[in-house]
Amino acid sequence: MTQLNLRRVFGYLMKTEQFRKASSLIKRQENLGGSGELTRWLRIKMSYEQKNYWVAFRECKDQRSSFKTLRYLRDIDLHIARCYLRLGSTNKAIEAYDTFQRRYPNDGLSAEVLWVIAWMYEGQDKVVEARTYYEKLL
C-alpha cells in the first residue's frame, strides 16, 4: 500500500475507533517492508488516539531521535506538548508548546499554538505571560 493510501485508511480507522484493524494494518505493512518512520509514527498516533497518553508520550520521547523526516519530527514535538497537557502537566505543556513554536515558527498551527499557550497562562492567573503570547499572536 502506498504511504498516502496507508495514511488515508489509518485516518479512517482512527476516526471510527477501529484500533484492532489499524494495528493489523500497520503490522501487515511492516511485514511487507513498509516505511519504518511512517509505521512507527502511526503506532504512536494510535496510542494517542486510544487515550494512552503516557504510552504515546514515552514513545515520542524515546523515538524522537530515530526520526529524520521533518514532518514526523514536527508531529512528535506537537504530540509531546499535547500529551503533557492531557497528563495534567500544564507547565511542561507550556514549555513544550513554546519549543514547538520556536522550532516551527511558520507552521500552519503556529497561531493556534500561541493561543493555547496564552490560554494555559490565563488558567494559571498569569496575566502578564498570557498577554505576552496574545501579543505574539497579533
N, CA, C and O atoms as CSV, one atom per row, in Angstrom:
chain,resi,resn,atom,element,x,y,z
A,1,MET,N,N,0.851,-1.167,0.000
A,1,MET,CA,C,0.000,0.000,0.000
A,1,MET,C,C,0.902,1.236,0.000
A,1,MET,O,O,1.906,1.272,0.711
A,2,THR,N,N,0.554,2.227,-0.779
A,2,THR,CA,C,1.355,3.445,-0.806
A,2,THR,C,C,1.215,4.177,0.530
A,2,THR,O,O,0.267,3.943,1.280
A,3,GLN,N,N,2.162,5.060,0.814
A,3,GLN,CA,C,2.118,5.810,2.064
A,3,GLN,C,C,0.851,6.664,2.148
A,3,GLN,O,O,0.234,6.769,3.208
A,4,LEU,N,N,0.476,7.264,1.039
A,4,LEU,CA,C,-0.722,8.093,1.017
A,4,LEU,C,C,-1.965,7.268,1.358
A,4,LEU,O,O,-2.780,7.675,2.185
A,5,ASN,N,N,-2.101,6.112,0.717
A,5,ASN,CA,C,-3.255,5.256,0.988
A,5,ASN,C,C,-3.226,4.728,2.416
A,5,ASN,O,O,-4.266,4.631,3.069
A,6,LEU,N,N,-2.036,4.387,2.899
A,6,LEU,CA,C,-1.917,3.908,4.271
A,6,LEU,C,C,-2.382,4.985,5.251
A,6,LEU,O,O,-3.108,4.690,6.200
A,7,ARG,N,N,-1.971,6.218,5.025
A,7,ARG,CA,C,-2.406,7.322,5.893
A,7,ARG,C,C,-3.914,7.506,5.837
A,7,ARG,O,O,-4.554,7.726,6.866
A,8,ARG,N,N,-4.479,7.416,4.649
A,8,ARG,CA,C,-5.934,7.600,4.498
A,8,ARG,C,C,-6.708,6.510,5.211
A,8,ARG,O,O,-7.644,6.793,5.960
A,9,VAL,N,N,-6.324,5.274,4.984
A,9,VAL,CA,C,-7.025,4.154,5.625
A,9,VAL,C,C,-6.849,4.233,7.143
A,9,VAL,O,O,-7.804,4.040,7.895
A,10,PHE,N,N,-5.630,4.516,7.585
A,10,PHE,CA,C,-5.362,4.633,9.017
A,10,PHE,C,C,-6.209,5.750,9.623
A,10,PHE,O,O,-6.797,5.572,10.690
A,11,GLY,N,N,-6.274,6.890,8.953
A,11,GLY,CA,C,-7.082,8.008,9.440
A,11,GLY,C,C,-8.543,7.624,9.594
A,11,GLY,O,O,-9.183,7.980,10.583
A,12,TYR,N,N,-9.067,6.899,8.621
A,12,TYR,CA,C,-10.461,6.438,8.706
A,12,TYR,C,C,-10.636,5.500,9.896
A,12,TYR,O,O,-11.599,5.627,10.652
A,13,LEU,N,N,-9.715,4.567,10.065
A,13,LEU,CA,C,-9.813,3.613,11.169
A,13,LEU,C,C,-9.734,4.316,12.519
A,13,LEU,O,O,-10.387,3.894,13.474
A,14,MET,N,N,-8.944,5.382,12.608
A,14,MET,CA,C,-8.861,6.134,13.867
A,14,MET,C,C,-10.163,6.881,14.135
A,14,MET,O,O,-10.651,6.899,15.265
A,15,LYS,N,N,-10.721,7.493,13.103
A,15,LYS,CA,C,-11.968,8.247,13.287
A,15,LYS,C,C,-13.117,7.338,13.690
A,15,LYS,O,O,-14.017,7.754,14.420
A,16,THR,N,N,-13.089,6.111,13.222
A,16,THR,CA,C,-14.153,5.166,13.540
A,16,THR,C,C,-13.773,4.245,14.703
A,16,THR,O,O,-14.481,3.284,15.003
A,17,GLU,N,N,-12.648,4.551,15.349
A,17,GLU,CA,C,-12.164,3.827,16.528
A,17,GLU,C,C,-12.020,2.321,16.296
A,17,GLU,O,O,-12.353,1.512,17.162
A,18,GLN,N,N,-11.529,1.969,15.137
A,18,GLN,CA,C,-11.264,0.566,14.804
A,18,GLN,C,C,-9.780,0.283,15.051
A,18,GLN,O,O,-9.004,0.094,14.114
A,19,PHE,N,N,-9.408,0.259,16.324
A,19,PHE,CA,C,-7.999,0.183,16.707
A,19,PHE,C,C,-7.367,-1.174,16.374
A,19,PHE,O,O,-6.202,-1.232,15.982
A,20,ARG,N,N,-8.107,-2.234,16.523
A,20,ARG,CA,C,-7.553,-3.561,16.179
A,20,ARG,C,C,-7.244,-3.657,14.696
A,20,ARG,O,O,-6.199,-4.171,14.299
A,21,LYS,N,N,-8.157,-3.160,13.887
A,21,LYS,CA,C,-7.915,-3.192,12.435
A,21,LYS,C,C,-6.735,-2.300,12.063
A,21,LYS,O,O,-5.950,-2.637,11.177
A,22,ALA,N,N,-6.615,-1.165,12.742
A,22,ALA,CA,C,-5.489,-0.274,12.476
A,22,ALA,C,C,-4.173,-0.942,12.859
A,22,ALA,O,O,-3.185,-0.839,12.132
A,23,SER,N,N,-4.162,-1.614,13.980
A,23,SER,CA,C,-2.961,-2.326,14.415
A,23,SER,C,C,-2.591,-3.422,13.423
A,23,SER,O,O,-1.418,-3.600,13.094
A,24,SER,N,N,-3.591,-4.153,12.953
A,24,SER,CA,C,-3.347,-5.196,11.947
A,24,SER,C,C,-2.824,-4.600,10.648
A,24,SER,O,O,-1.940,-5.169,10.009
A,25,LEU,N,N,-3.363,-3.471,10.267
A,25,LEU,CA,C,-2.923,-2.791,9.054
A,25,LEU,C,C,-1.450,-2.399,9.163
A,25,LEU,O,O,-0.680,-2.613,8.226
A,26,ILE,N,N,-1.062,-1.834,10.288
A,26,ILE,CA,C,0.333,-1.436,10.497
A,26,ILE,C,C,1.244,-2.658,10.478
A,26,ILE,O,O,2.299,-2.654,9.844
A,27,LYS,N,N,0.820,-3.700,11.181
A,27,LYS,CA,C,1.641,-4.917,11.238
A,27,LYS,C,C,1.812,-5.533,9.851
A,27,LYS,O,O,2.906,-5.968,9.490
A,28,ARG,N,N,0.740,-5.567,9.085
A,28,ARG,CA,C,0.798,-6.115,7.730
A,28,ARG,C,C,1.742,-5.284,6.860
A,28,ARG,O,O,2.516,-5.826,6.072
A,29,GLN,N,N,1.667,-3.973,7.015
A,29,GLN,CA,C,2.534,-3.087,6.241
A,29,GLN,C,C,3.999,-3.305,6.627
A,29,GLN,O,O,4.873,-3.318,5.761
A,30,GLU,N,N,4.265,-3.474,7.907
A,30,GLU,CA,C,5.627,-3.734,8.369
A,30,GLU,C,C,6.148,-5.064,7.825
A,30,GLU,O,O,7.304,-5.164,7.416
A,31,ASN,N,N,5.293,-6.074,7.823
A,31,ASN,CA,C,5.693,-7.386,7.305
A,31,ASN,C,C,6.023,-7.344,5.824
A,31,ASN,O,O,6.820,-8.141,5.330
A,32,LEU,N,N,5.403,-6.406,5.123
A,32,LEU,CA,C,5.661,-6.258,3.690
A,32,LEU,C,C,6.822,-5.302,3.420
A,32,LEU,O,O,7.115,-4.983,2.268
A,33,GLY,N,N,7.475,-4.849,4.482
A,33,GLY,CA,C,8.616,-3.944,4.320
A,33,GLY,C,C,8.218,-2.499,4.199
A,33,GLY,O,O,8.924,-1.710,3.571
A,34,GLY,N,N,7.084,-2.133,4.797
A,34,GLY,CA,C,6.588,-0.764,4.713
A,34,GLY,C,C,7.497,0.236,5.397
A,34,GLY,O,O,8.423,-0.135,6.118
A,35,SER,N,N,7.229,1.478,5.166
A,35,SER,CA,C,8.039,2.589,5.661
A,35,SER,C,C,8.230,2.529,7.173
A,35,SER,O,O,7.259,2.474,7.927
A,36,GLY,N,N,9.479,2.539,7.606
A,36,GLY,CA,C,9.799,2.474,9.022
A,36,GLY,C,C,9.307,3.677,9.796
A,36,GLY,O,O,8.649,3.527,10.825
A,37,GLU,N,N,9.620,4.887,9.308
A,37,GLU,CA,C,9.188,6.087,10.017
A,37,GLU,C,C,7.668,6.205,10.049
A,37,GLU,O,O,7.089,6.528,11.086
A,38,LEU,N,N,7.038,5.949,8.939
A,38,LEU,CA,C,5.592,6.078,8.883
A,38,LEU,C,C,4.919,5.090,9.825
A,38,LEU,O,O,4.036,5.481,10.589
A,39,THR,N,N,5.304,3.848,9.792
A,39,THR,CA,C,4.635,2.854,10.648
A,39,THR,C,C,4.923,3.123,12.123
A,39,THR,O,O,4.048,2.929,12.967
A,40,ARG,N,N,6.142,3.568,12.443
A,40,ARG,CA,C,6.437,3.917,13.843
A,40,ARG,C,C,5.594,5.103,14.286
A,40,ARG,O,O,5.092,5.125,15.409
A,41,TRP,N,N,5.437,6.093,13.404
A,41,TRP,CA,C,4.604,7.247,13.740
A,41,TRP,C,C,3.147,6.835,13.922
A,41,TRP,O,O,2.481,7.304,14.845
A,42,LEU,N,N,2.653,5.968,13.055
A,42,LEU,CA,C,1.255,5.546,13.162
A,42,LEU,C,C,0.996,4.805,14.474
A,42,LEU,O,O,-0.087,4.928,15.047
A,43,ARG,N,N,1.959,4.050,14.947
A,43,ARG,CA,C,1.814,3.374,16.251
A,43,ARG,C,C,1.708,4.403,17.376
A,43,ARG,O,O,0.891,4.258,18.285
A,44,ILE,N,N,2.533,5.433,17.307
A,44,ILE,CA,C,2.470,6.494,18.318
A,44,ILE,C,C,1.115,7.194,18.247
A,44,ILE,O,O,0.469,7.423,19.269
A,45,LYS,N,N,0.699,7.524,17.043
A,45,LYS,CA,C,-0.583,8.206,16.834
A,45,LYS,C,C,-1.743,7.362,17.361
A,45,LYS,O,O,-2.688,7.889,17.950
A,46,MET,N,N,-1.663,6.058,17.145
A,46,MET,CA,C,-2.728,5.184,17.619
A,46,MET,C,C,-2.778,5.177,19.149
A,46,MET,O,O,-3.866,5.190,19.726
A,47,SER,N,N,-1.631,5.157,19.807
A,47,SER,CA,C,-1.615,5.217,21.274
A,47,SER,C,C,-2.290,6.490,21.759
A,47,SER,O,O,-3.061,6.466,22.719
A,48,TYR,N,N,-2.000,7.595,21.096
A,48,TYR,CA,C,-2.606,8.870,21.469
A,48,TYR,C,C,-4.118,8.828,21.251
A,48,TYR,O,O,-4.886,9.245,22.118
A,49,GLU,N,N,-4.537,8.330,20.106
A,49,GLU,CA,C,-5.975,8.280,19.792
A,49,GLU,C,C,-6.739,7.344,20.728
A,49,GLU,O,O,-7.936,7.523,20.949
A,50,GLN,N,N,-6.049,6.353,21.273
A,50,GLN,CA,C,-6.666,5.444,22.238
A,50,GLN,C,C,-6.668,6.031,23.651
A,50,GLN,O,O,-7.095,5.385,24.608
A,51,LYS,N,N,-6.186,7.262,23.757
A,51,LYS,CA,C,-6.090,7.981,25.026
A,51,LYS,C,C,-5.067,7.372,25.971
A,51,LYS,O,O,-5.160,7.543,27.186
A,52,ASN,N,N,-4.095,6.666,25.416
A,52,ASN,CA,C,-2.964,6.153,26.181
A,52,ASN,C,C,-1.866,7.209,26.129
A,52,ASN,O,O,-0.816,7.006,25.518
A,53,TYR,N,N,-2.128,8.340,26.783
A,53,TYR,CA,C,-1.247,9.493,26.656
A,53,TYR,C,C,0.140,9.235,27.228
A,53,TYR,O,O,1.133,9.713,26.681
A,54,TRP,N,N,0.217,8.491,28.311
A,54,TRP,CA,C,1.530,8.200,28.886
A,54,TRP,C,C,2.357,7.349,27.917
A,54,TRP,O,O,3.547,7.599,27.729
A,55,VAL,N,N,1.726,6.347,27.306
A,55,VAL,CA,C,2.422,5.493,26.332
A,55,VAL,C,C,2.857,6.320,25.128
A,55,VAL,O,O,3.996,6.208,24.675
A,56,ALA,N,N,1.959,7.143,24.614
A,56,ALA,CA,C,2.296,7.992,23.455
A,56,ALA,C,C,3.432,8.943,23.804
A,56,ALA,O,O,4.344,9.148,23.003
A,57,PHE,N,N,3.377,9.524,24.998
A,57,PHE,CA,C,4.439,10.436,25.428
A,57,PHE,C,C,5.784,9.723,25.484
A,57,PHE,O,O,6.781,10.230,24.970
A,58,ARG,N,N,5.813,8.562,26.100
A,58,ARG,CA,C,7.073,7.802,26.225
A,58,ARG,C,C,7.614,7.424,24.845
A,58,ARG,O,O,8.814,7.529,24.590
A,59,GLU,N,N,6.718,6.983,23.961
A,59,GLU,CA,C,7.150,6.607,22.616
A,59,GLU,C,C,7.709,7.819,21.868
A,59,GLU,O,O,8.718,7.706,21.172
A,60,CYS,N,N,7.067,8.962,22.007
A,60,CYS,CA,C,7.564,10.181,21.360
A,60,CYS,C,C,8.950,10.534,21.882
A,60,CYS,O,O,9.866,10.797,21.103
A,61,LYS,N,N,9.099,10.538,23.193
A,61,LYS,CA,C,10.385,10.911,23.793
A,61,LYS,C,C,11.474,9.899,23.434
A,61,LYS,O,O,12.596,10.277,23.095
A,62,ASP,N,N,11.134,8.609,23.510
A,62,ASP,CA,C,12.132,7.562,23.259
A,62,ASP,C,C,12.551,7.477,21.793
A,62,ASP,O,O,13.706,7.177,21.491
A,63,GLN,N,N,11.617,7.740,20.891
A,63,GLN,CA,C,11.888,7.519,19.475
A,63,GLN,C,C,12.203,8.788,18.687
A,63,GLN,O,O,12.556,8.706,17.511
A,64,ARG,N,N,12.082,9.955,19.309
A,64,ARG,CA,C,12.267,11.198,18.549
A,64,ARG,C,C,13.598,11.227,17.795
A,64,ARG,O,O,13.648,11.641,16.637
A,65,SER,N,N,14.654,10.795,18.439
A,65,SER,CA,C,15.979,10.868,17.810
A,65,SER,C,C,16.133,9.918,16.626
A,65,SER,O,O,17.049,10.077,15.818
A,66,SER,N,N,15.249,8.937,16.520
A,66,SER,CA,C,15.352,7.986,15.412
A,66,SER,C,C,14.624,8.467,14.153
A,66,SER,O,O,14.759,7.859,13.092
A,67,PHE,N,N,13.851,9.558,14.265
A,67,PHE,CA,C,13.156,10.120,13.114
A,67,PHE,C,C,14.038,11.166,12.446
A,67,PHE,O,O,14.713,11.941,13.123
A,68,LYS,N,N,14.032,11.186,11.141
A,68,LYS,CA,C,14.835,12.147,10.379
A,68,LYS,C,C,13.974,13.101,9.553
A,68,LYS,O,O,14.400,14.215,9.249
A,69,THR,N,N,12.778,12.674,9.193
A,69,THR,CA,C,11.892,13.466,8.350
A,69,THR,C,C,11.243,14.580,9.167
A,69,THR,O,O,10.683,14.325,10.233
A,70,LEU,N,N,11.316,15.821,8.665
A,70,LEU,CA,C,10.802,16.985,9.373
A,70,LEU,C,C,9.318,16.839,9.717
A,70,LEU,O,O,8.883,17.257,10.790
A,71,ARG,N,N,8.561,16.258,8.823
A,71,ARG,CA,C,7.117,16.091,9.060
A,71,ARG,C,C,6.859,15.298,10.335
A,71,ARG,O,O,6.010,15.677,11.142
A,72,TYR,N,N,7.583,14.207,10.516
A,72,TYR,CA,C,7.383,13.373,11.692
A,72,TYR,C,C,7.944,14.043,12.944
A,72,TYR,O,O,7.356,13.939,14.021
A,73,LEU,N,N,9.070,14.725,12.810
A,73,LEU,CA,C,9.637,15.440,13.965
A,73,LEU,C,C,8.665,16.499,14.460
A,73,LEU,O,O,8.479,16.669,15.665
A,74,ARG,N,N,8.051,17.205,13.531
A,74,ARG,CA,C,7.056,18.217,13.873
A,74,ARG,C,C,5.883,17.591,14.610
A,74,ARG,O,O,5.460,18.090,15.653
A,75,ASP,N,N,5.356,16.493,14.066
A,75,ASP,CA,C,4.218,15.824,14.691
A,75,ASP,C,C,4.576,15.278,16.069
A,75,ASP,O,O,3.758,15.328,16.988
A,76,ILE,N,N,5.772,14.764,16.214
A,76,ILE,CA,C,6.211,14.241,17.514
A,76,ILE,C,C,6.308,15.384,18.521
A,76,ILE,O,O,5.829,15.255,19.648
A,77,ASP,N,N,6.918,16.495,18.130
A,77,ASP,CA,C,7.033,17.640,19.039
A,77,ASP,C,C,5.659,18.151,19.461
A,77,ASP,O,O,5.454,18.489,20.627
A,78,LEU,N,N,4.735,18.209,18.537
A,78,LEU,CA,C,3.381,18.648,18.845
A,78,LEU,C,C,2.693,17.667,19.800
A,78,LEU,O,O,2.009,18.082,20.735
A,79,HIS,N,N,2.875,16.383,19.564
A,79,HIS,CA,C,2.234,15.387,20.423
A,79,HIS,C,C,2.858,15.327,21.816
A,79,HIS,O,O,2.174,14.993,22.783
A,80,ILE,N,N,4.129,15.643,21.930
A,80,ILE,CA,C,4.741,15.720,23.265
A,80,ILE,C,C,4.019,16.798,24.074
A,80,ILE,O,O,3.657,16.576,25.229
A,81,ALA,N,N,3.813,17.956,23.465
A,81,ALA,CA,C,3.106,19.044,24.153
A,81,ALA,C,C,1.671,18.637,24.476
A,81,ALA,O,O,1.189,18.890,25.580
A,82,ARG,N,N,0.997,18.017,23.535
A,82,ARG,CA,C,-0.386,17.592,23.760
A,82,ARG,C,C,-0.473,16.554,24.882
A,82,ARG,O,O,-1.392,16.588,25.701
A,83,CYS,N,N,0.480,15.646,24.910
A,83,CYS,CA,C,0.484,14.619,25.960
A,83,CYS,C,C,0.708,15.245,27.328
A,83,CYS,O,O,0.028,14.886,28.289
A,84,TYR,N,N,1.643,16.169,27.430
A,84,TYR,CA,C,1.851,16.863,28.704
A,84,TYR,C,C,0.540,17.489,29.170
A,84,TYR,O,O,0.174,17.372,30.340
A,85,LEU,N,N,-0.163,18.150,28.259
A,85,LEU,CA,C,-1.418,18.796,28.615
A,85,LEU,C,C,-2.451,17.769,29.067
A,85,LEU,O,O,-3.127,17.971,30.075
A,86,ARG,N,N,-2.577,16.675,28.331
A,86,ARG,CA,C,-3.547,15.627,28.686
A,86,ARG,C,C,-3.211,14.945,30.008
A,86,ARG,O,O,-4.099,14.464,30.713
A,87,LEU,N,N,-1.917,14.907,30.338
A,87,LEU,CA,C,-1.473,14.270,31.579
A,87,LEU,C,C,-1.512,15.238,32.759
A,87,LEU,O,O,-1.183,14.865,33.885
A,88,GLY,N,N,-1.914,16.482,32.499
A,88,GLY,CA,C,-2.079,17.452,33.576
A,88,GLY,C,C,-0.829,18.221,33.948
A,88,GLY,O,O,-0.815,18.901,34.975
A,89,SER,N,N,0.216,18.138,33.153
A,89,SER,CA,C,1.458,18.864,33.414
A,89,SER,C,C,1.447,20.170,32.624
A,89,SER,O,O,2.103,20.285,31.589
A,90,THR,N,N,0.703,21.142,33.120
A,90,THR,CA,C,0.497,22.380,32.381
A,90,THR,C,C,1.795,23.130,32.127
A,90,THR,O,O,2.020,23.602,31.013
A,91,ASN,N,N,2.654,23.250,33.132
A,91,ASN,CA,C,3.901,23.994,32.930
A,91,ASN,C,C,4.787,23.327,31.884
A,91,ASN,O,O,5.398,24.008,31.061
A,92,LYS,N,N,4.857,22.005,31.913
A,92,LYS,CA,C,5.649,21.291,30.907
A,92,LYS,C,C,4.995,21.406,29.538
A,92,LYS,O,O,5.688,21.474,28.522
A,93,ALA,N,N,3.666,21.428,29.503
A,93,ALA,CA,C,2.954,21.608,28.237
A,93,ALA,C,C,3.273,22.980,27.651
A,93,ALA,O,O,3.502,23.107,26.448
A,94,ILE,N,N,3.288,24.000,28.497
A,94,ILE,CA,C,3.620,25.345,28.035
A,94,ILE,C,C,5.027,25.351,27.445
A,94,ILE,O,O,5.251,25.893,26.363
A,95,GLU,N,N,5.967,24.750,28.157
A,95,GLU,CA,C,7.348,24.687,27.660
A,95,GLU,C,C,7.422,23.951,26.321
A,95,GLU,O,O,8.108,24.391,25.398
A,96,ALA,N,N,6.710,22.831,26.227
A,96,ALA,CA,C,6.758,22.032,25.001
A,96,ALA,C,C,6.098,22.764,23.833
A,96,ALA,O,O,6.609,22.730,22.713
A,97,TYR,N,N,4.973,23.423,24.086
A,97,TYR,CA,C,4.334,24.209,23.026
A,97,TYR,C,C,5.233,25.371,22.607
A,97,TYR,O,O,5.331,25.686,21.421
A,98,ASP,N,N,5.889,26.008,23.578
A,98,ASP,CA,C,6.790,27.105,23.259
A,98,ASP,C,C,7.977,26.604,22.422
A,98,ASP,O,O,8.407,27.276,21.485
A,99,THR,N,N,8.497,25.430,22.765
A,99,THR,CA,C,9.578,24.826,21.978
A,99,THR,C,C,9.097,24.550,20.560
A,99,THR,O,O,9.814,24.819,19.597
A,100,PHE,N,N,7.883,24.013,20.428
A,100,PHE,CA,C,7.300,23.768,19.102
A,100,PHE,C,C,7.230,25.078,18.325
A,100,PHE,O,O,7.603,25.137,17.154
A,101,GLN,N,N,6.750,26.123,18.984
A,101,GLN,CA,C,6.600,27.425,18.325
A,101,GLN,C,C,7.943,27.954,17.828
A,101,GLN,O,O,8.026,28.502,16.729
A,102,ARG,N,N,8.996,27.790,18.635
A,102,ARG,CA,C,10.314,28.283,18.236
A,102,ARG,C,C,10.916,27.440,17.116
A,102,ARG,O,O,11.590,27.973,16.235
A,103,ARG,N,N,10.677,26.123,17.142
A,103,ARG,CA,C,11.233,25.245,16.103
A,103,ARG,C,C,10.512,25.403,14.777
A,103,ARG,O,O,11.132,25.297,13.718
A,104,TYR,N,N,9.219,25.655,14.821
A,104,TYR,CA,C,8.400,25.703,13.600
A,104,TYR,C,C,7.578,27.006,13.569
A,104,TYR,O,O,6.348,26.955,13.599
A,105,PRO,N,N,8.243,28.167,13.510
A,105,PRO,CA,C,7.518,29.439,13.602
A,105,PRO,C,C,6.573,29.703,12.431
A,105,PRO,O,O,5.628,30.478,12.574
A,106,ASN,N,N,6.803,29.083,11.290
A,106,ASN,CA,C,5.956,29.316,10.119
A,106,ASN,C,C,4.950,28.191,9.888
A,106,ASN,O,O,4.334,28.120,8.825
A,107,ASP,N,N,4.784,27.328,10.858
A,107,ASP,CA,C,3.869,26.204,10.737
A,107,ASP,C,C,2.420,26.700,10.684
A,107,ASP,O,O,2.093,27.765,11.207
A,108,GLY,N,N,1.574,25.914,10.051
A,108,GLY,CA,C,0.157,26.256,9.943
A,108,GLY,C,C,-0.541,26.338,11.297
A,108,GLY,O,O,-1.550,27.031,11.430
A,109,LEU,N,N,-0.021,25.645,12.291
A,109,LEU,CA,C,-0.620,25.675,13.632
A,109,LEU,C,C,0.017,26.722,14.539
A,109,LEU,O,O,-0.307,26.797,15.724
A,110,SER,N,N,0.895,27.508,14.003
A,110,SER,CA,C,1.648,28.468,14.799
A,110,SER,C,C,0.741,29.395,15.612
A,110,SER,O,O,0.963,29.585,16.808
A,111,ALA,N,N,-0.257,29.958,14.985
A,111,ALA,CA,C,-1.166,30.870,15.691
A,111,ALA,C,C,-1.938,30.132,16.777
A,111,ALA,O,O,-2.107,30.651,17.881
A,112,GLU,N,N,-2.401,28.943,16.476
A,112,GLU,CA,C,-3.145,28.164,17.466
A,112,GLU,C,C,-2.274,27.820,18.669
A,112,GLU,O,O,-2.737,27.855,19.809
A,113,VAL,N,N,-1.022,27.490,18.413
A,113,VAL,CA,C,-0.100,27.157,19.499
A,113,VAL,C,C,0.097,28.367,20.407
A,113,VAL,O,O,0.091,28.223,21.629
A,114,LEU,N,N,0.270,29.550,19.836
A,114,LEU,CA,C,0.395,30.761,20.648
A,114,LEU,C,C,-0.857,30.983,21.489
A,114,LEU,O,O,-0.768,31.341,22.664
A,115,TRP,N,N,-2.009,30.771,20.891
A,115,TRP,CA,C,-3.271,30.943,21.614
A,115,TRP,C,C,-3.375,29.942,22.765
A,115,TRP,O,O,-3.807,30.304,23.859
A,116,VAL,N,N,-2.987,28.696,22.531
A,116,VAL,CA,C,-3.053,27.665,23.580
A,116,VAL,C,C,-2.133,28.026,24.743
A,116,VAL,O,O,-2.509,27.873,25.905
A,117,ILE,N,N,-0.932,28.502,24.434
A,117,ILE,CA,C,-0.010,28.901,25.500
A,117,ILE,C,C,-0.624,30.035,26.323
A,117,ILE,O,O,-0.613,29.987,27.553
A,118,ALA,N,N,-1.157,31.047,25.650
A,118,ALA,CA,C,-1.790,32.167,26.355
A,118,ALA,C,C,-2.963,31.687,27.202
A,118,ALA,O,O,-3.127,32.131,28.338
A,119,TRP,N,N,-3.766,30.799,26.671
A,119,TRP,CA,C,-4.920,30.244,27.378
A,119,TRP,C,C,-4.485,29.493,28.634
A,119,TRP,O,O,-5.121,29.607,29.681
A,120,MET,N,N,-3.389,28.717,28.527
A,120,MET,CA,C,-2.905,27.980,29.699
A,120,MET,C,C,-2.388,28.944,30.762
A,120,MET,O,O,-2.614,28.733,31.954
A,121,TYR,N,N,-1.697,30.001,30.338
A,121,TYR,CA,C,-1.242,31.001,31.304
A,121,TYR,C,C,-2.431,31.683,31.974
A,121,TYR,O,O,-2.394,31.944,33.177
A,122,GLU,N,N,-3.477,31.973,31.215
A,122,GLU,CA,C,-4.684,32.558,31.809
A,122,GLU,C,C,-5.260,31.635,32.871
A,122,GLU,O,O,-5.682,32.092,33.934
A,123,GLY,N,N,-5.278,30.340,32.587
A,123,GLY,CA,C,-5.786,29.362,33.548
A,123,GLY,C,C,-4.981,29.328,34.836
A,123,GLY,O,O,-5.485,28.906,35.877
A,124,GLN,N,N,-3.744,29.766,34.770
A,124,GLN,CA,C,-2.894,29.835,35.952
A,124,GLN,C,C,-2.900,31.234,36.570
A,124,GLN,O,O,-2.131,31.509,37.491
A,125,ASP,N,N,-3.768,32.118,36.065
A,125,ASP,CA,C,-3.850,33.511,36.501
A,125,ASP,C,C,-2.531,34.256,36.321
A,125,ASP,O,O,-2.192,35.128,37.121
A,126,LYS,N,N,-1.797,33.917,35.283
A,126,LYS,CA,C,-0.557,34.623,34.943
A,126,LYS,C,C,-0.869,35.526,33.748
A,126,LYS,O,O,-0.575,35.202,32.598
A,127,VAL,N,N,-1.472,36.662,34.067
A,127,VAL,CA,C,-1.995,37.570,33.052
A,127,VAL,C,C,-0.882,38.184,32.203
A,127,VAL,O,O,-1.037,38.321,30.990
A,128,VAL,N,N,0.226,38.551,32.821
A,128,VAL,CA,C,1.322,39.181,32.075
A,128,VAL,C,C,1.873,38.218,31.029
A,128,VAL,O,O,2.093,38.606,29.881
A,129,GLU,N,N,2.095,36.960,31.422
A,129,GLU,CA,C,2.601,35.960,30.486
A,129,GLU,C,C,1.589,35.692,29.381
A,129,GLU,O,O,1.953,35.566,28.212
A,130,ALA,N,N,0.310,35.605,29.759
A,130,ALA,CA,C,-0.742,35.386,28.763
A,130,ALA,C,C,-0.764,36.533,27.756
A,130,ALA,O,O,-0.857,36.310,26.549
A,131,ARG,N,N,-0.677,37.756,28.261
A,131,ARG,CA,C,-0.689,38.930,27.383
A,131,ARG,C,C,0.483,38.886,26.395
A,131,ARG,O,O,0.332,39.248,25.229
A,132,THR,N,N,1.645,38.443,26.871
A,132,THR,CA,C,2.826,38.346,26.015
A,132,THR,C,C,2.543,37.447,24.814
A,132,THR,O,O,2.904,37.781,23.685
A,133,TYR,N,N,1.899,36.311,25.060
A,133,TYR,CA,C,1.619,35.381,23.962
A,133,TYR,C,C,0.475,35.865,23.080
A,133,TYR,O,O,0.468,35.603,21.877
A,134,TYR,N,N,-0.498,36.572,23.669
A,134,TYR,CA,C,-1.534,37.157,22.828
A,134,TYR,C,C,-0.939,38.216,21.898
A,134,TYR,O,O,-1.339,38.332,20.739
A,135,GLU,N,N,0.016,38.983,22.414
A,135,GLU,CA,C,0.676,39.990,21.572
A,135,GLU,C,C,1.468,39.341,20.458
A,135,GLU,O,O,1.493,39.850,19.337
A,136,LYS,N,N,2.123,38.213,20.751
A,136,LYS,CA,C,2.836,37.481,19.707
A,136,LYS,C,C,1.855,36.987,18.650
A,136,LYS,O,O,2.164,36.960,17.459
A,137,LEU,N,N,0.678,36.603,19.103
A,137,LEU,CA,C,-0.347,36.111,18.186
A,137,LEU,C,C,-0.769,37.222,17.224
A,137,LEU,O,O,-0.980,36.979,16.035
A,138,LEU,N,N,-0.889,38.428,17.744
A,138,LEU,CA,C,-1.277,39.559,16.891
A,138,LEU,C,C,-0.163,39.911,15.924
A,138,LEU,O,O,-0.307,40.838,15.127
